[in-house]
């Protein structure tokens, strides 16, 4: 029986839970077994592991794959990686204790903020968005903790806010069950400013009741997360992965709501062709192209 390795995120995080869902269907549909490998530095670490031949599939945020392919910082040399498929477009968000006086993202100035493991993709998002907002890392106290450690620090009052990856994720769910939390919003114009200036971000509505503590609909920042592979990965492995995503969209969304709206990420293939999914100019793997042709997304 075939076996592959899938690079994800820290255990229980966004990529981890998505990897588990895909692995379950790969086993059922094709008899392919998967090892789900965690990665504290998710996008960066998975790109490096693809190049080293340590994994066959790796989850990344779309803003990183082009950097890896071109060898831009923090990558020292170009990596021979390829696009496979989009995975989700989920909202990232800041949480605070429900009774906190903080109301919006600009209130984080002068505060202690858990922003994720140092060097991780989630920290890079802070650099990117705060640069647009004119907030420097000297304007607040960045605390580099894993999501689980950051949640505990927020609960114990050791940080004033925590930067969270898209929900559902196990850390956020259990934290919201243990304490009353609230999501920070953006001042008028700030979210538009970020989206208008950074092409890999978009706006996402986090609906009321999404998890305990979300009292009303809020506009948040979202990034498309993707699945990448290496140029040398077997075509059939990649084809099967994409086929799982295309043929089981409703079931995947039932298993993990992060996959809701997945078809919206594939639809641009029909009007724009391969370039619609070649984030950062990274070519699609031949196995992925075959799957999109088989499903009628491209001719």
VOZABA-404662 format. One line per 4 residues: their letters; for each residue x, y, z of C-alpha. Coordinates in nm, 3 decimals. Layout:
N
a	X,Y,Z ~ ...
//
This chain:
299
xxxx	0.000,0.000,0.000 ~ 0.135,0.342,-0.100 ~ 0.237,0.585,0.171 ~ 0.301,0.960,0.156
xxxx	0.410,1.232,0.398 ~ 0.210,1.552,0.438 ~ 0.368,1.858,0.600 ~ 0.115,2.063,0.796
xxxx	0.137,2.300,1.095 ~ 0.156,2.259,1.469 ~ -0.067,1.975,1.589 ~ -0.431,2.078,1.594
xxxx	-0.371,2.386,1.378 ~ -0.537,2.484,1.049 ~ -0.305,2.286,0.821 ~ -0.294,1.987,1.056
xxxx	-0.672,1.941,1.056 ~ -0.696,1.992,0.679 ~ -0.420,1.738,0.626 ~ -0.606,1.484,0.839
xxxx	-0.922,1.529,0.633 ~ -0.744,1.483,0.301 ~ -0.550,1.185,0.435 ~ -0.871,1.010,0.541
xxxx	-1.012,1.035,0.188 ~ -0.686,0.936,0.020 ~ -0.694,0.617,0.225 ~ -1.059,0.546,0.151
xxxx	-1.056,0.627,-0.221 ~ -0.708,0.512,-0.324 ~ -0.567,0.306,-0.038 ~ -0.294,0.566,0.016
xxxx	-0.169,0.596,0.374 ~ -0.044,0.933,0.497 ~ 0.190,1.045,0.771 ~ 0.075,1.386,0.902
xxxx	0.387,1.578,1.004 ~ 0.369,1.888,1.222 ~ 0.570,2.204,1.161 ~ 0.590,2.506,1.393
xxxx	0.710,2.725,1.107 ~ 0.449,2.571,0.876 ~ 0.489,2.742,0.534 ~ 0.865,2.796,0.551
xxxx	0.942,2.458,0.702 ~ 0.718,2.272,0.458 ~ 0.883,2.439,0.157 ~ 1.225,2.339,0.287
xxxx	1.112,1.982,0.355 ~ 0.971,1.951,0.003 ~ 1.309,2.052,-0.139 ~ 1.488,1.806,0.089
xxxx	1.259,1.519,-0.013 ~ 1.122,1.478,0.339 ~ 0.756,1.520,0.240 ~ 0.549,1.473,-0.076
xxxx	0.284,1.738,-0.003 ~ 0.313,2.053,0.205 ~ 0.063,2.314,0.319 ~ 0.167,2.678,0.278
xxxx	0.016,3.025,0.277 ~ 0.005,3.156,-0.080 ~ 0.227,3.453,0.004 ~ 0.521,3.217,0.073
xxxx	0.526,2.984,-0.226 ~ 0.653,3.250,-0.468 ~ 0.930,3.349,-0.227 ~ 1.038,2.986,-0.197
xxxx	1.034,2.936,-0.574 ~ 1.242,3.248,-0.639 ~ 1.474,3.202,-0.341 ~ 1.372,3.530,-0.179
xxxx	1.428,3.583,0.195 ~ 1.408,3.390,0.418 ~ 1.496,3.125,0.156 ~ 1.863,3.130,0.061
xxxx	1.828,2.960,-0.280 ~ 1.539,2.893,-0.521 ~ 1.339,2.579,-0.439 ~ 1.209,2.356,-0.717
xxxx	0.855,2.342,-0.582 ~ 0.521,2.333,-0.766 ~ 0.162,2.433,-0.700 ~ -0.092,2.161,-0.636
xxxx	-0.419,2.322,-0.524 ~ -0.577,2.587,-0.304 ~ -0.687,2.452,0.033 ~ -0.892,2.731,0.188
xxxx	-0.927,3.103,0.231 ~ -0.978,3.158,0.601 ~ -0.986,3.460,0.826 ~ -0.695,3.528,1.060
xxxx	-0.785,3.731,1.367 ~ -0.682,3.876,1.703 ~ -0.858,3.763,2.019 ~ -0.871,3.925,2.362
xxxx	-1.039,3.845,2.692 ~ -1.406,3.946,2.659 ~ -1.378,4.217,2.923 ~ -1.066,4.374,2.771
xxxx	-1.070,4.743,2.687 ~ -0.914,4.669,2.349 ~ -1.162,4.713,2.066 ~ -0.970,4.725,1.737
xxxx	-0.634,4.627,1.593 ~ -0.478,4.971,1.645 ~ -0.542,4.934,2.019 ~ -0.261,4.674,2.020
xxxx	-0.005,4.955,2.023 ~ 0.175,4.940,2.356 ~ 0.035,4.596,2.440 ~ 0.173,4.244,2.483
xxxx	0.067,4.038,2.180 ~ 0.130,3.667,2.120 ~ 0.196,3.646,1.745 ~ 0.311,3.285,1.689
xxxx	0.648,3.106,1.677 ~ 0.940,3.323,1.569 ~ 1.011,3.288,1.199 ~ 0.668,3.144,1.123
xxxx	0.435,3.248,0.845 ~ 0.185,3.387,1.095 ~ 0.449,3.627,1.227 ~ 0.525,3.736,0.871
xxxx	0.160,3.830,0.828 ~ 0.196,4.067,1.122 ~ 0.498,4.232,0.960 ~ 0.312,4.270,0.630
xxxx	-0.018,4.404,0.761 ~ 0.133,4.627,1.030 ~ 0.367,4.780,0.773 ~ 0.062,4.892,0.574
xxxx	-0.097,5.029,0.892 ~ 0.219,5.212,0.993 ~ 0.268,5.007,1.311 ~ 0.626,4.899,1.382
xxxx	0.741,4.613,1.603 ~ 0.870,4.881,1.842 ~ 0.514,5.003,1.891 ~ 0.400,4.690,2.076
xxxx	0.552,4.397,2.267 ~ 0.566,4.094,2.033 ~ 0.559,3.763,2.221 ~ 0.673,3.461,2.018
xxxx	0.470,3.161,2.134 ~ 0.305,2.862,1.970 ~ -0.072,2.891,1.940 ~ -0.125,2.658,2.235
xxxx	0.126,2.848,2.449 ~ -0.021,3.181,2.339 ~ -0.372,3.070,2.431 ~ -0.251,2.972,2.777
xxxx	-0.070,3.304,2.816 ~ -0.389,3.493,2.724 ~ -0.590,3.288,2.972 ~ -0.336,3.361,3.247
xxxx	-0.322,3.733,3.165 ~ 0.042,3.721,3.054 ~ -0.044,3.870,2.713 ~ -0.315,4.118,2.617
xxxx	-0.406,3.963,2.284 ~ -0.331,3.662,2.063 ~ -0.303,3.635,1.684 ~ -0.498,3.329,1.571
xxxx	-0.491,3.119,1.254 ~ -0.819,3.042,1.068 ~ -1.093,2.866,1.260 ~ -1.180,2.588,1.313
xxxx	-0.862,2.497,1.493 ~ -0.845,2.290,1.808 ~ -0.653,2.548,2.012 ~ -0.908,2.824,1.949
xxxx	-1.203,2.595,2.009 ~ -1.080,2.472,2.347 ~ -0.972,2.822,2.453 ~ -1.317,2.966,2.374
xxxx	-1.470,2.691,2.585 ~ -1.243,2.772,2.881 ~ -1.270,3.152,2.882 ~ -1.481,3.434,2.742
xxxx	-1.310,3.581,2.437 ~ -1.378,3.857,2.186 ~ -1.243,3.934,1.839 ~ -1.077,4.266,1.760
xxxx	-1.210,4.458,1.461 ~ -1.045,4.707,1.225 ~ -1.089,5.082,1.212 ~ -1.280,5.207,0.905
xxxx	-1.054,5.198,0.604 ~ -0.773,4.993,0.761 ~ -0.887,4.659,0.624 ~ -0.946,4.809,0.280
xxxx	-0.599,4.960,0.290 ~ -0.438,4.621,0.355 ~ -0.642,4.437,0.090 ~ -0.588,4.710,-0.170
xxxx	-0.210,4.706,-0.124 ~ -0.135,4.333,-0.081 ~ -0.258,4.107,-0.360 ~ -0.255,3.780,-0.163
xxxx	-0.498,3.910,0.101 ~ -0.873,3.938,0.078 ~ -1.165,4.019,0.303 ~ -1.357,3.747,0.485
xxxx	-1.663,3.777,0.705 ~ -1.645,3.591,1.034 ~ -2.013,3.522,1.109 ~ -2.182,3.560,1.445
xxxx	-2.183,3.230,1.631 ~ -1.886,3.093,1.436 ~ -1.741,2.997,1.772 ~ -1.819,3.093,2.130
xxxx	-1.740,3.462,2.171 ~ -1.826,3.577,1.817 ~ -2.129,3.794,1.889 ~ -2.171,3.961,1.551
xxxx	-2.047,3.948,1.194 ~ -1.700,4.101,1.160 ~ -1.480,4.171,0.858 ~ -1.140,4.009,0.896
xxxx	-0.826,3.955,0.690 ~ -0.794,3.632,0.493 ~ -0.519,3.467,0.291 ~ -0.546,3.176,0.048
xxxx	-0.369,2.870,0.185 ~ -0.240,2.618,-0.067 ~ -0.094,2.271,-0.106 ~ 0.250,2.254,-0.269
xxxx	0.475,1.974,-0.385 ~ 0.817,1.927,-0.543 ~ 0.883,1.908,-0.916 ~ 1.010,1.550,-0.866
xxxx	0.700,1.422,-0.684 ~ 0.527,1.137,-0.864 ~ 0.252,1.265,-1.098 ~ 0.001,1.007,-0.979
xxxx	0.034,1.107,-0.612 ~ -0.038,1.468,-0.700 ~ -0.323,1.378,-0.934 ~ -0.493,1.173,-0.662
xxxx	-0.459,1.456,-0.409 ~ -0.625,1.706,-0.644 ~ -0.893,1.454,-0.744 ~ -0.981,1.410,-0.375
xxxx	-1.031,1.786,-0.340 ~ -1.235,1.822,-0.660 ~ -1.459,1.518,-0.615 ~ -1.534,1.546,-0.243
xxxx	-1.586,1.916,-0.177 ~ -1.911,1.882,0.016 ~ -1.782,1.594,0.228 ~ -1.456,1.775,0.302
xxxx	-1.654,2.080,0.421 ~ -1.858,1.852,0.646 ~ -1.546,1.694,0.792 ~ -1.373,2.030,0.833
xxxx	-1.554,2.364,0.777 ~ -1.224,2.519,0.668 ~ -1.301,2.366,0.328 ~ -1.626,2.561,0.289
xxxx	-1.618,2.761,-0.035 ~ -1.344,2.546,-0.186 ~ -1.513,2.547,-0.527 ~ -1.488,2.928,-0.535
xxxx	-1.110,2.888,-0.531 ~ -1.113,2.643,-0.824 ~ -1.367,2.825,-1.044 ~ -1.121,3.089,-1.178
xxxx	-0.943,2.807,-1.363 ~ -1.233,2.800,-1.609 ~ -1.194,3.165,-1.709 ~ -0.826,3.238,-1.646
xxxx	-0.663,2.899,-1.705 ~ -0.362,2.766,-1.515 ~ -0.245,3.114,-1.410 ~ -0.544,3.137,-1.176
xxxx	-0.374,2.893,-0.939 ~ -0.009,2.971,-1.006 ~ 0.037,3.187,-0.697 ~ 0.361,3.379,-0.695
xxxx	0.430,3.260,-1.049 ~ 0.484,2.900,-0.934 ~ 0.385,2.648,-1.207 ~ 0.128,2.380,-1.141
xxxx	0.262,2.026,-1.112 ~ 0.182,1.805,-1.415 ~ -0.016,1.568,-1.193 ~ -0.234,1.858,-1.079
xxxx	-0.288,1.976,-1.437 ~ -0.404,1.626,-1.532 ~ -0.658,1.625,-1.249 ~ -0.799,1.964,-1.349
xxxx	-0.827,1.844,-1.710 ~ -1.001,1.522,-1.602 ~ -1.254,1.726,-1.399 ~ -1.322,1.969,-1.684
xxx	-1.179,2.280,-1.520 ~ -0.931,2.327,-1.806 ~ -0.919,2.186,-2.157
//
